[in-house]
Amino acid sequence: MQTYRVLLVEDRRIHKLYLEQLLHASGRYVLVGTETSMKDALLFCGHTAVDLIITEAADRTGMTCFQALAECRRKYSHIRSVVITDSVDQSFLERAEECGADSFWYAEDRQANLLSVLDRTMEGKSAFPAHPPVVKIGQMESRDFSAKELQILREVAKGYSNKEIAERLRMSYYTVRDYVQGMLEKTYLQNRTELAVVAASIGLIVLEKAE
């Protein structure tokens, strides 16, 4: 049976232990190293042979993997990569494809087994879900949010007022106000603070740190 050398990029202990056990039990994926960021993973690949990188889309601080993963693809085109996440943020799926990741896996996706995604990836086939898993926020499902609503919701979660959001996104104050009010009415949540807290807690949005 062919085996593959895996570099795991994960900064959460419980997640790391679970993935390590999963890889070990498979018998075909050999863990050659673990790092806490894709930037460190880049350095690791410079001195150790790696066939596959499994990386979390964003770490605990909100730092995402995409920029460093794109650089890794340019430097080490032979290394395959799978981006994983327990968030259902739609933007992660899109950015993983843009940066050249081979596959993507949602922890919330009960239909896709991670090992099957790894196997497909090492066979030279990409595995990207059509859309994120559906979760509920208040009385609304995550798939019912528009891209513009999610964009504004991220700004709300950062603590910006409607006026500040309008300036940042180059929209009118009244348009932003109507979007926020519309989300509150559809979710039946009490206020913008509750809306932002709930959205972040279920992984609908992730507050990112600049890469």
C-alpha positions in Angstrom: 0.0 0.0 0.0 1.3 3.4 -1.0 1.9 5.9 1.8 1.9 9.7 1.8 3.9 12.1 3.9 1.6 14.6 5.6 2.3 18.0 7.1 -0.5 19.1 9.4 -1.1 22.9 10.0 -3.4 23.3 13.1 -3.1 25.4 16.2 -5.9 23.9 18.3 -4.8 21.0 20.4 -8.0 18.9 20.3 -8.3 19.3 16.6 -4.7 18.4 16.1 -5.0 15.2 18.2 -8.1 14.1 16.4 -6.4 14.6 13.0 -3.2 12.9 14.1 -5.2 9.8 15.3 -7.2 9.8 12.0 -4.1 9.8 9.9 -2.3 7.2 12.0 -5.3 4.8 11.9 -5.6 5.1 8.1 -2.2 3.3 7.7 -1.6 5.2 4.5 -0.9 8.8 5.7 2.3 9.3 7.6 2.6 12.5 9.7 6.0 14.0 9.2 5.4 17.3 11.0 2.9 19.7 12.5 3.0 23.5 12.4 0.6 26.2 13.7 0.6 28.4 10.6 1.1 28.1 6.8 4.0 30.5 7.0 5.8 28.0 9.2 4.7 25.3 6.9 6.5 27.0 4.0 9.7 26.8 5.9 9.1 23.2 6.8 8.6 22.2 3.2 12.0 23.7 2.4 13.9 21.0 4.4 11.5 18.1 4.6 9.8 16.0 1.9 6.0 16.4 2.0 3.3 15.0 -0.3 0.3 16.5 1.3 -0.5 19.6 3.5 -3.7 19.6 5.5 -4.3 23.1 6.8 -7.0 24.8 8.8 -8.6 27.7 6.9 -8.1 30.1 9.9 -6.4 29.7 13.2 -7.7 30.8 16.6 -6.6 34.4 16.1 -8.4 34.7 12.7 -5.2 34.4 10.7 -6.1 32.6 7.4 -4.0 30.3 5.4 -4.8 31.4 1.8 -1.9 33.8 1.0 0.8 31.5 2.4 -0.9 28.5 0.7 -0.8 30.3 -2.7 3.0 30.9 -2.2 3.5 27.3 -1.2 1.8 26.2 -4.5 4.2 28.4 -6.4 7.3 27.1 -4.7 6.3 23.4 -4.3 3.8 22.6 -7.0 4.2 18.9 -6.4 2.7 19.2 -2.9 -1.1 18.7 -2.7 -3.2 20.5 -0.2 -6.5 20.2 1.6 -8.1 23.1 3.4 -10.3 22.2 6.3 -12.6 24.2 8.5 -15.3 24.0 11.2 -16.7 27.4 10.0 -19.4 27.6 7.3 -18.1 30.9 6.0 -18.8 30.8 2.2 -15.7 33.0 1.5 -13.3 30.3 2.7 -14.5 27.9 0.0 -14.1 30.5 -2.7 -10.7 31.6 -1.5 -9.4 28.1 -1.2 -10.1 27.5 -4.9 -8.6 30.9 -5.8 -5.3 30.2 -4.0 -4.8 26.8 -5.7 -5.8 24.4 -3.0 -6.6 20.9 -4.3 -9.5 20.1 -2.0 -11.7 21.6 0.7 -13.5 19.9 3.6 -16.1 21.2 6.0 -16.2 19.6 9.4 -19.9 20.2 9.5 -20.5 18.3 6.2 -21.8 14.9 7.3 -21.8 13.7 3.7 -18.1 13.9 3.1 -15.6 11.8 5.0 -12.2 13.5 5.4 -10.2 10.4 4.6 -12.2 10.0 1.3 -11.3 13.6 0.5 -7.6 12.9 1.2 -7.7 9.8 -1.0 -9.4 11.6 -3.9 -6.8 14.4 -3.6 -3.9 12.1 -3.7 -5.4 10.4 -6.8 -5.1 13.8 -8.5 -8.7 14.7 -8.3 -10.1 17.8 -6.6 -12.8 17.6 -4.0 -14.8 20.8 -3.5 -18.3 20.9 -2.0 -20.9 22.8 -4.0 -21.7 25.0 -1.0 -21.2 25.2 2.7 -23.3 23.1 5.1 -26.5 24.8 6.2 -26.8 26.1 9.7 -29.6 28.2 11.4 -29.1 31.7 12.7 -32.2 32.6 14.6 -35.2 31.8 12.3 -33.1 32.0 9.1 -30.9 29.5 7.4 -27.3 30.4 6.5 -27.9 29.7 2.7 -30.5 32.5 2.6 -28.0 35.2 3.3 -26.9 37.1 0.2 -23.2 37.9 -0.4 -23.9 41.6 0.4 -25.6 40.7 3.6 -22.7 38.6 4.7 -20.3 41.4 3.7 -22.2 43.9 5.9 -22.6 41.4 8.7 -18.8 41.0 8.9 -18.5 44.7 9.3 -21.2 44.8 12.0 -19.2 42.1 13.8 -16.1 44.2 13.8 -18.0 46.9 15.7 -18.6 49.4 13.0 -21.6 51.7 13.0 -23.9 51.8 10.0 -22.3 55.1 9.0 -18.8 53.7 9.2 -19.8 50.6 7.3 -21.3 52.8 4.5 -18.0 54.6 4.2 -15.9 51.5 4.3 -18.0 49.7 1.6 -18.9 52.8 -0.4 -22.6 52.4 0.1 -25.2 54.8 1.3 -26.0 54.9 5.0 -29.7 54.1 4.3 -28.8 51.0 2.2 -26.6 49.7 5.0 -29.3 50.5 7.6 -31.9 48.6 5.5 -29.7 45.6 5.1 -29.0 45.4 8.9 -32.7 45.8 9.7 -33.6 43.2 7.1 -31.3 40.6 8.7 -32.8 41.3 12.1 -36.3 40.9 10.8 -35.5 37.6 9.0 -33.6 36.1 11.9 -35.9 37.4 14.6 -32.8 38.4 16.7 -33.1 41.3 19.0 -30.3 43.7 17.9 -27.2 44.0 15.8 -25.0 42.9 18.7 -26.9 39.6 19.1 -26.9 39.2 15.3 -23.1 39.5 15.1 -22.4 37.3 18.2 -24.6 34.5 17.0 -23.2 34.7 13.4 -19.6 34.4 14.7 -20.5 31.6 17.2 -21.9 29.3 14.5 -19.0 30.1 12.1 -21.2 31.9 9.6 -18.6 34.7 9.6 -15.0 34.7 10.8 -13.3 37.9 12.1 -10.0 37.7 10.2 -6.6 39.0 11.2 -4.6 40.5 8.3 -2.2 37.9 6.7 
